[in-house]
Amino acid sequence: MSATNLAYTSFLLRVAHSGSFPEMVSALLPCYWVCMYMGKLLSRVGSPVEEYRRWIFTYGGEEYEKSVKWVINTLDRFEVTKHQGEAMLKCFRTATIYEYLFLDSAMRKERFPFPVSPR
């Protein structure tokens, strides 16, 4: 696990543990939405690698898109106060930034600079 991955998953766990249900859904949505978007973009070019083709087919497919839209519609139907809506937006934005950082860290093959576990 990279440092960015640890930070991202720690953020998600904190929201799930101490935030509201709408905040948790708001924090999880960017991962699914970004995968759907990337799947749609990549489906235009495909891949010669079977594992990647399956990923593209799954996340770029109509069934996956339906599930993402269902979550978005569910999130839109939550009845929340102005304060709760602001907290949801903050969770969504923070998770979106982490999603970007996570993908970037994978492209850079990020590693911890020091061993995490004591030897």
N, CA and C atoms as an extended XYZ file, in Angstrom:
357
Properties=species:S:1:pos:R:3:atomname:S:1:resname:S:1:resid:I:1 pbc="F F F"
N         0.845       -1.179        0.000 N   MET     1
C         0.000        0.000        0.000 CA  MET     1
C         0.889        1.241        0.000 C   MET     1
N         0.543        2.185       -0.846 N   SER     2
C         1.298        3.435       -0.894 CA  SER     2
C         0.824        4.370        0.222 C   SER     2
N         1.616        5.403        0.463 N   ALA     3
C         1.248        6.388        1.478 CA  ALA     3
C        -0.064        7.076        1.108 C   ALA     3
N        -0.243        7.371       -0.169 N   THR     4
C        -1.482        8.010       -0.610 CA  THR     4
C        -2.670        7.084       -0.423 C   THR     4
N        -2.498        5.807       -0.753 N   ASN     5
C        -3.571        4.835       -0.569 CA  ASN     5
C        -3.950        4.742        0.908 C   ASN     5
N        -2.957        4.716        1.790 N   LEU     6
C        -3.226        4.664        3.221 CA  LEU     6
C        -3.979        5.911        3.687 C   LEU     6
N        -3.564        7.075        3.202 N   ALA     7
C        -4.242        8.316        3.581 CA  ALA     7
C        -5.691        8.313        3.088 C   ALA     7
N        -5.911        7.878        1.852 N   TYR     8
C        -7.252        7.852        1.262 CA  TYR     8
C        -8.158        6.881        2.016 C   TYR     8
N        -7.685        5.674        2.223 N   THR     9
C        -8.530        4.698        2.926 CA  THR     9
C        -8.752        5.097        4.383 C   THR     9
N        -7.761        5.733        4.998 N   SER    10
C        -7.944        6.218        6.371 CA  SER    10
C        -9.016        7.303        6.425 C   SER    10
N        -9.026        8.181        5.422 N   PHE    11
C       -10.063        9.200        5.335 CA  PHE    11
C       -11.443        8.550        5.208 C   PHE    11
N       -11.565        7.569        4.312 N   LEU    12
C       -12.854        6.895        4.119 CA  LEU    12
C       -13.313        6.192        5.397 C   LEU    12
N       -12.393        5.541        6.078 N   LEU    13
C       -12.751        4.861        7.333 CA  LEU    13
C       -13.176        5.866        8.412 C   LEU    13
N       -12.492        7.006        8.465 N   ARG    14
C       -12.873        8.023        9.449 CA  ARG    14
C       -14.277        8.537        9.181 C   ARG    14
N       -14.584        8.817        7.918 N   VAL    15
C       -15.928        9.299        7.573 CA  VAL    15
C       -16.962        8.226        7.888 C   VAL    15
N       -16.662        6.977        7.549 N   ALA    16
C       -17.613        5.883        7.820 CA  ALA    16
C       -17.831        5.706        9.318 C   ALA    16
N       -16.787        5.914       10.102 N   HIS    17
C       -16.885        5.718       11.551 CA  HIS    17
C       -17.535        6.903       12.263 C   HIS    17
N       -17.174        8.116       11.870 N   SER    18
C       -17.624        9.270       12.644 CA  SER    18
C       -18.555       10.216       11.902 C   SER    18
N       -18.729       10.013       10.599 N   GLY    19
C       -19.616       10.882        9.836 CA  GLY    19
C       -21.019       10.308        9.760 C   GLY    19
N       -21.880       11.028        9.090 N   SER    20
C       -23.253       10.565        8.875 CA  SER    20
C       -23.302        9.627        7.664 C   SER    20
N       -24.421        8.940        7.502 N   PHE    21
C       -24.578        8.061        6.340 CA  PHE    21
C       -24.478        8.854        5.034 C   PHE    21
N       -25.147       10.020        4.912 N   PRO    22
C       -24.989       10.801        3.679 CA  PRO    22
C       -23.542       11.236        3.426 C   PRO    22
N       -22.801       11.545        4.493 N   GLU    23
C       -21.393       11.904        4.316 CA  GLU    23
C       -20.595       10.708        3.802 C   GLU    23
N       -20.881        9.528        4.333 N   MET    24
C       -20.172        8.329        3.896 CA  MET    24
C       -20.433        8.053        2.417 C   MET    24
N       -21.692        8.153        1.998 N   VAL    25
C       -22.019        7.927        0.586 CA  VAL    25
C       -21.329        8.984       -0.274 C   VAL    25
N       -21.302       10.216        0.200 N   SER    26
C       -20.639       11.298       -0.533 CA  SER    26
C       -19.143       11.040       -0.684 C   SER    26
N       -18.535       10.453        0.336 N   ALA    27
C       -17.102       10.170        0.294 CA  ALA    27
C       -16.780        8.970       -0.597 C   ALA    27
N       -17.692        8.019       -0.689 N   LEU    28
C       -17.453        6.830       -1.511 CA  LEU    28
C       -17.742        7.063       -2.997 C   LEU    28
N       -18.651        7.968       -3.288 N   LEU    29
C       -19.090        8.171       -4.666 CA  LEU    29
C       -17.967        8.492       -5.656 C   LEU    29
N       -17.002        9.358       -5.332 N   PRO    30
C       -15.986        9.678       -6.334 CA  PRO    30
C       -15.238        8.463       -6.892 C   PRO    30
N       -14.958        7.483       -6.066 N   CYS    31
C       -14.266        6.292       -6.544 CA  CYS    31
C       -15.067        5.621       -7.654 C   CYS    31
N       -16.343        5.426       -7.428 N   TYR    32
C       -17.197        4.764       -8.404 CA  TYR    32
C       -17.411        5.626       -9.654 C   TYR    32
N       -17.608        6.903       -9.428 N   TRP    33
C       -17.876        7.814      -10.533 CA  TRP    33
C       -16.653        7.960      -11.438 C   TRP    33
N       -15.471        8.099      -10.829 N   VAL    34
C       -14.244        8.233      -11.607 CA  VAL    34
C       -13.972        6.942      -12.391 C   VAL    34
N       -14.185        5.781      -11.758 N   CYS    35
C       -13.989        4.508      -12.473 CA  CYS    35
C       -14.934        4.415      -13.669 C   CYS    35
N       -16.173        4.843      -13.495 N   MET    36
C       -17.124        4.819      -14.593 CA  MET    36
C       -16.644        5.740      -15.728 C   MET    36
N       -16.235        6.935      -15.372 N   TYR    37
C       -15.772        7.902      -16.362 CA  TYR    37
C       -14.557        7.357      -17.115 C   TYR    37
N       -13.591        6.814      -16.377 N   MET    38
C       -12.397        6.258      -17.015 CA  MET    38
C       -12.753        5.062      -17.890 C   MET    38
N       -13.659        4.214      -17.413 N   GLY    39
C       -14.087        3.060      -18.200 CA  GLY    39
C       -14.709        3.490      -19.515 C   GLY    39
N       -15.541        4.529      -19.471 N   LYS    40
C       -16.167        5.044      -20.697 CA  LYS    40
C       -15.109        5.585      -21.665 C   LYS    40
N       -14.158        6.356      -21.140 N   LEU    41
C       -13.100        6.898      -21.996 CA  LEU    41
C       -12.251        5.786      -22.596 C   LEU    41
N       -11.856        4.826      -21.773 N   LEU    42
C       -10.987        3.757      -22.248 CA  LEU    42
C       -11.698        2.796      -23.184 C   LEU    42
N       -13.028        2.717      -23.083 N   SER    43
C       -13.760        1.802      -23.970 CA  SER    43
C       -13.657        2.247      -25.435 C   SER    43
N       -13.305        3.495      -25.665 N   ARG    44
C       -13.127        3.995      -27.033 CA  ARG    44
C       -11.875        3.419      -27.696 C   ARG    44
N       -10.854        3.097      -26.856 N   VAL    45
C        -9.593        2.606      -27.417 CA  VAL    45
C        -9.329        1.142      -27.088 C   VAL    45
N        -9.943        0.640      -26.008 N   GLY    46
C        -9.744       -0.757      -25.636 CA  GLY    46
C        -8.341       -1.028      -25.144 C   GLY    46
N        -8.008       -2.314      -25.053 N   SER    47
C        -6.684       -2.734      -24.601 CA  SER    47
C        -6.396       -4.130      -25.135 C   SER    47
N        -5.145       -4.390      -25.502 N   PRO    48
C        -4.783       -5.737      -25.933 CA  PRO    48
C        -4.607       -6.702      -24.747 C   PRO    48
N        -4.578       -6.166      -23.529 N   VAL    49
C        -4.363       -6.984      -22.334 CA  VAL    49
C        -5.726       -7.418      -21.772 C   VAL    49
N        -5.911       -8.716      -21.625 N   GLU    50
C        -7.203       -9.275      -21.196 CA  GLU    50
C        -7.697       -8.677      -19.877 C   GLU    50
N        -6.833       -8.583      -18.886 N   GLU    51
C        -7.248       -8.035      -17.578 CA  GLU    51
C        -7.760       -6.606      -17.710 C   GLU    51
N        -7.087       -5.815      -18.528 N   TYR    52
C        -7.507       -4.430      -18.725 CA  TYR    52
C        -8.821       -4.370      -19.504 C   TYR    52
N        -8.943       -5.246      -20.500 N   ARG    53
C       -10.205       -5.295      -21.273 CA  ARG    53
C       -11.377       -5.595      -20.349 C   ARG    53
N       -11.197       -6.528      -19.427 N   ARG    54
C       -12.285       -6.857      -18.477 CA  ARG    54
C       -12.608       -5.658      -17.590 C   ARG    54
N       -11.576       -4.959      -17.118 N   TRP    55
C       -11.783       -3.772      -16.286 CA  TRP    55
C       -12.569       -2.730      -17.073 C   TRP    55
N       -12.123       -2.467      -18.297 N   ILE    56
C       -12.785       -1.475      -19.151 CA  ILE    56
C       -14.224       -1.886      -19.421 C   ILE    56
N       -14.450       -3.147      -19.737 N   PHE    57
C       -15.799       -3.642      -20.019 CA  PHE    57
C       -16.708       -3.489      -18.796 C   PHE    57
N       -16.159       -3.786      -17.618 N   THR    58
C       -16.960       -3.671      -16.393 CA  THR    58
C       -17.301       -2.216      -16.086 C   THR    58
N       -16.287       -1.379      -15.946 N   TYR    59
C       -16.509        0.000      -15.503 CA  TYR    59
C       -17.008        0.927      -16.605 C   TYR    59
N       -16.839        0.537      -17.847 N   GLY    60
C       -17.360        1.330      -18.946 CA  GLY    60
C       -18.715        0.853      -19.428 C   GLY    60
N       -19.238       -0.202      -18.787 N   GLY    61
C       -20.489       -0.809      -19.226 CA  GLY    61
C       -21.740       -0.138      -18.690 C   GLY    61
N       -22.844       -0.443      -19.333 N   GLU    62
C       -24.139        0.155      -18.972 CA  GLU    62
C       -24.615       -0.250      -17.578 C   GLU    62
N       -24.398       -1.502      -17.198 N   GLU    63
C       -24.859       -1.954      -15.877 CA  GLU    63
C       -24.148       -1.201      -14.766 C   GLU    63
N       -22.853       -1.013      -14.915 N   TYR    64
C       -22.103       -0.269      -13.904 CA  TYR    64
C       -22.574        1.184      -13.873 C   TYR    64
N       -22.783        1.763      -15.041 N   GLU    65
C       -23.262        3.144      -15.106 CA  GLU    65
C       -24.616        3.276      -14.405 C   GLU    65
N       -25.489        2.308      -14.602 N   LYS    66
C       -26.795        2.339      -13.919 CA  LYS    66
C       -26.625        2.351      -12.409 C   LYS    66
N       -25.695        1.550      -11.904 N   SER    67
C       -25.504        1.508      -10.451 CA  SER    67
C       -24.930        2.817       -9.924 C   SER    67
N       -24.015        3.427      -10.673 N   VAL    68
C       -23.456        4.714      -10.248 CA  VAL    68
C       -24.542        5.784      -10.256 C   VAL    68
N       -25.350        5.808      -11.307 N   LYS    69
C       -26.441        6.789      -11.368 CA  LYS    69
C       -27.457        6.565      -10.256 C   LYS    69
N       -27.677        5.306       -9.883 N   TRP    70
C       -28.594        5.012       -8.773 CA  TRP    70
C       -28.060        5.620       -7.482 C   TRP    70
N       -26.754        5.482       -7.237 N   VAL    71
C       -26.163        6.061       -6.029 CA  VAL    71
C       -26.256        7.579       -6.061 C   VAL    71
N       -25.979        8.183       -7.216 N   ILE    72
C       -26.081        9.645       -7.346 CA  ILE    72
C       -27.514       10.098       -7.064 C   ILE    72
N       -28.494        9.420       -7.637 N   ASN    73
C       -29.895        9.771       -7.406 CA  ASN    73
C       -30.291        9.581       -5.954 C   ASN    73
N       -29.794        8.525       -5.333 N   THR    74
C       -30.064        8.289       -3.912 CA  THR    74
C       -29.478        9.417       -3.081 C   THR    74
N       -28.258        9.804       -3.388 N   LEU    75
C       -27.596       10.887       -2.670 CA  LEU    75
C       -28.374       12.194       -2.828 C   LEU    75
N       -28.873       12.449       -4.020 N   ASP    76
C       -29.644       13.672       -4.275 CA  ASP    76
C       -30.962       13.704       -3.499 C   ASP    76
N       -31.475       12.540       -3.128 N   ARG    77
C       -32.764       12.488       -2.434 CA  ARG    77
C       -32.648       12.591       -0.909 C   ARG    77
N       -31.435       12.536       -0.373 N   PHE    78
C       -31.284       12.684        1.073 CA  PHE    78
C       -31.805       14.051        1.499 C   PHE    78
N       -32.591       14.063        2.537 N   GLU    79
C       -33.063       15.333        3.095 CA  GLU    79
C       -32.105       15.738        4.200 C   GLU    79
N       -31.356       16.793        3.930 N   VAL    80
C       -30.319       17.221        4.866 CA  VAL    80
C       -30.423       18.723        5.100 C   VAL    80
N       -29.866       19.154        6.223 N   THR    81
C       -29.790       20.578        6.519 CA  THR    81
C       -28.684       21.213        5.674 C   THR    81
N       -28.633       22.522        5.687 N   LYS    82
C       -27.579       23.234        4.960 CA  LYS    82
C       -26.206       22.803        5.477 C   LYS    82
N       -26.073       22.695        6.778 N   HIS    83
C       -24.808       22.283        7.390 CA  HIS    83
C       -24.428       20.862        6.953 C   HIS    83
N       -25.396       19.956        6.948 N   GLN    84
C       -25.132       18.587        6.517 CA  GLN    84
C       -24.742       18.541        5.039 C   GLN    84
N       -25.414       19.333        4.225 N   GLY    85
C       -25.076       19.400        2.798 CA  GLY    85
C       -23.658       19.903        2.575 C   GLY    85
N       -23.254       20.893        3.367 N   GLU    86
C       -21.887       21.402        3.264 CA  GLU    86
C       -20.879       20.331        3.679 C   GLU    86
N       -21.207       19.566        4.726 N   ALA    87
C       -20.323       18.477        5.166 CA  ALA    87
C       -20.230       17.397        4.091 C   ALA    87
N       -21.348       17.098        3.437 N   MET    88
C       -21.354       16.114        2.352 CA  MET    88
C       -20.481       16.588        1.194 C   MET    88
N       -20.620       17.851        0.832 N   LEU    89
C       -19.828       18.407       -0.270 CA  LEU    89
C       -18.341       18.357        0.061 C   LEU    89
N       -17.992       18.659        1.307 N   LYS    90
C       -16.589       18.605        1.723 CA  LYS    90
C       -16.063       17.171        1.621 C   LYS    90
N       -16.860       16.198        2.049 N   CYS    91
C       -16.454       14.792        1.939 CA  CYS    91
C       -16.270       14.395        0.479 C   CYS    91
N       -17.205       14.802       -0.365 N   PHE    92
C       -17.133       14.479       -1.793 CA  PHE    92
C       -15.884       15.089       -2.417 C   PHE    92
N       -15.657       16.355       -2.140 N   ARG    93
C       -14.497       17.043       -2.736 CA  ARG    93
C       -13.189       16.446       -2.235 C   ARG    93
N       -13.091       16.192       -0.939 N   THR    94
C       -11.873       15.612       -0.386 CA  THR    94
C       -11.603       14.236       -1.001 C   THR    94
N       -12.652       13.414       -1.109 N   ALA    95
C       -12.486       12.084       -1.696 CA  ALA    95
C       -12.118       12.172       -3.177 C   ALA    95
N       -12.652       13.163       -3.885 N   THR    96
C       -12.306       13.343       -5.292 CA  THR    96
C       -10.830       13.680       -5.437 C   THR    96
N       -10.339       14.537       -4.570 N   ILE    97
C        -8.912       14.881       -4.582 CA  ILE    97
C        -8.073       13.647       -4.268 C   ILE    97
N        -8.491       12.894       -3.250 N   TYR    98
C        -7.767       11.664       -2.923 CA  TYR    98
C        -7.802       10.664       -4.081 C   TYR    98
N        -8.915       10.591       -4.785 N   GLU    99
C        -9.012        9.677       -5.929 CA  GLU    99
C        -7.974       10.064       -6.986 C   GLU    99
N        -7.864       11.344       -7.259 N   TYR   100
C        -6.848       11.820       -8.197 CA  TYR   100
C        -5.450       11.453       -7.698 C   TYR   100
N        -5.184       11.748       -6.426 N   LEU   101
C        -3.865       11.466       -5.862 CA  LEU   101
C        -3.558        9.966       -5.876 C   LEU   101
N        -4.577        9.148       -5.618 N   PHE   102
C        -4.411        7.700       -5.638 CA  PHE   102
C        -4.009        7.224       -7.040 C   PHE   102
N        -4.728        7.691       -8.053 N   LEU   103
C        -4.405        7.287       -9.424 CA  LEU   103
C        -3.018        7.784       -9.826 C   LEU   103
N        -2.699        9.002       -9.443 N   ASP   104
C        -1.384        9.559       -9.736 CA  ASP   104
C        -0.287        8.758       -9.033 C   ASP   104
N        -0.532        8.368       -7.792 N   SER   105
C         0.480        7.602       -7.047 CA  SER   105
C         0.715        6.236       -7.693 C   SER   105
N        -0.336        5.654       -8.250 N   ALA   106
C        -0.181        4.366       -8.936 CA  ALA   106
C         0.647        4.539      -10.207 C   ALA   106
N         0.389        5.612      -10.938 N   MET   107
C         1.161        5.867      -12.160 CA  MET   107
C         2.647        6.092      -11.835 C   MET   107
N         2.900        6.735      -10.702 N   ARG   108
C         4.284        7.013      -10.298 CA  ARG   108
C         4.909        5.845       -9.538 C   ARG   108
N         4.109        4.795       -9.291 N   LYS   109
C         4.572        3.635       -8.514 CA  LYS   109
C         5.094        4.082       -7.148 C   LYS   109
N         4.295        4.924       -6.502 N   GLU   110
C         4.669        5.465       -5.201 CA  GLU   110
C         4.896        4.354       -4.177 C   GLU   110
N         5.905        4.536       -3.374 N   ARG   111
C         6.217        3.628       -2.276 CA  ARG   111
C         6.537        4.458       -1.046 C   ARG   111
N         6.361        3.863        0.123 N   PHE   112
C         6.822        4.526        1.338 CA  PHE   112
C         8.341        4.668        1.249 C   PHE   112
N         8.902        5.813        1.692 N   PRO   113
C        10.356        5.985        1.605 CA  PRO   113
C        11.116        5.141        2.629 C   PRO   113
N        10.396        4.657        3.652 N   PHE   114
C        11.010        3.842        4.695 CA  PHE   114
C        10.085        2.659        4.974 C   PHE   114
N        10.621        1.567        5.504 N   PRO   115
C         9.738        0.433        5.850 CA  PRO   115
C         8.706        0.845        6.892 C   PRO   115
N         7.495        0.416        6.710 N   VAL   116
C         6.422        0.748        7.661 CA  VAL   116
C         6.495       -0.184        8.858 C   VAL   116
N         6.720       -1.451        8.613 N   SER   117
C         6.797       -2.442        9.702 CA  SER   117
C         8.217       -2.473       10.265 C   SER   117
N         8.331       -2.519       11.595 N   PRO   118
C         9.673       -2.658       12.180 CA  PRO   118
C        10.267       -4.010       11.788 C   PRO   118
N        11.536       -4.043       11.636 N   ARG   119
C        12.201       -5.302       11.217 CA  ARG   119
C        12.507       -6.173       12.389 C   ARG   119
